[in-house]
Amino acid sequence: MKTSPPATQEKLIKHNKTLFRMDRLVKNLLDLSALELKTSYKPDYFNLKELVDLVFEEFAELIEAATIQLSVTVQEEIILFADREKIRRLLINIIDNSIKYNVDKDGLIAFKATIEDKYCLIDLYNSGPGIPKDETEAVFSQFYRIEKSRSTAHGGSGLGLTIVKQIVELNNGEVKIVSEADKGTHILVKLPLTA
């Protein structure tokens, strides 16, 4: 079997990465559009721990490859009445960010979900470089990126946290970021257990 010359292979890899970024951008835009229209909102009861375990399982290889230490604590029997697929997307987006924007070696991700009053509280911490205090609200804006060169290298479109906020608001919840430069980042999500 004939192989392509190294220069051609390099170009193909570069084009593949570009197509991957474009694909993610289109999917994010479609998700954002559907969320704004609220046409695909289908709430039902589901077990949060089961969903969290499934999503972290999808990221297991990436977390291991990045030499990130993982801690996951989910209070038993958190039953949410929400759109399961959208909460799955929310989890994917925040976990993906916590991997991409962590320290280069031996980082930490700590995920915790508990019940307080009639709410589910999610706290996702990552040991990355952090976000300056004056930019913690701006990161929820469409296409906003703090480190533009790093985001481009990781395939970021600046839509992930915008989609997270839309999903949280669609489920009548709240989301905020607590972070400081060089001190890591907490993404805090508050969701009602019932409608």
Buried (B, 14 or more C-beta within 10 A) or exposed (E): EEEEEEEEEEEEEEEEEEEEBEEBBEBBBEBBEBBEEEEEBEBEEBBBBEBBEEBBEEBEEEBEEBEBEBEBEBBEEBEBBBBBBBBBBBBBBBBBBBBBBBBEEEBBBBBBBEBEEEBBBBBBBBBBBBBEEEBBEBBBBEEBBBEEEEBEEBBBBBBBBBBBBBBBEBBEBBBBBBBEEEEBBBBBBBBBBEE
